[in-house]
Amino acid sequence: MDHIPAADWPAVGEAAHQVVREAKAAGIWIFGGGIERQQATIVATDGGITPGPVPETKAVVGGFSIIEVATREEALAWAAKIAASCRCAQEVREIMFDPES
């Protein structure tokens, strides 16, 4: 998000939070948050811990939002609102429901 001037950060934050408030009011918001670091930590099946790969792309995952909507089109519409508010493109993925969760 280094394309956003420092002076614009408060406005970007408020715009992003406004979309979150709108999603909560619509009853679709599940969870969201920022990603603290780009490099993952891998925990193996034996409990061993190693640093994960450093992403090879210049794209940065700054955060994520989980919403529950009826259609992919609805998800894309919300992603467009989020993209406009935070001035960053959004990646949309579908999460499969696990009835045990």
TACOR-V231270 format. One record per run of one state. SS is the DSSP state (H for helix, E for strand, C for the rest). FROM is the first residue (numbers start at 1). TO is the last residue. Records with the same first field share a line. If there is no record, write none. Layout:
BEGIN
SS: FROM-TO ; FROM-TO
END
This chain:
BEGIN
C: 1-5 ; 26-28 ; 35-40 ; 44-48 ; 52-62 ; 68-71 ; 87-101
H: 6-25 ; 72-86
E: 29-34 ; 41-43 ; 49-51 ; 63-67
END
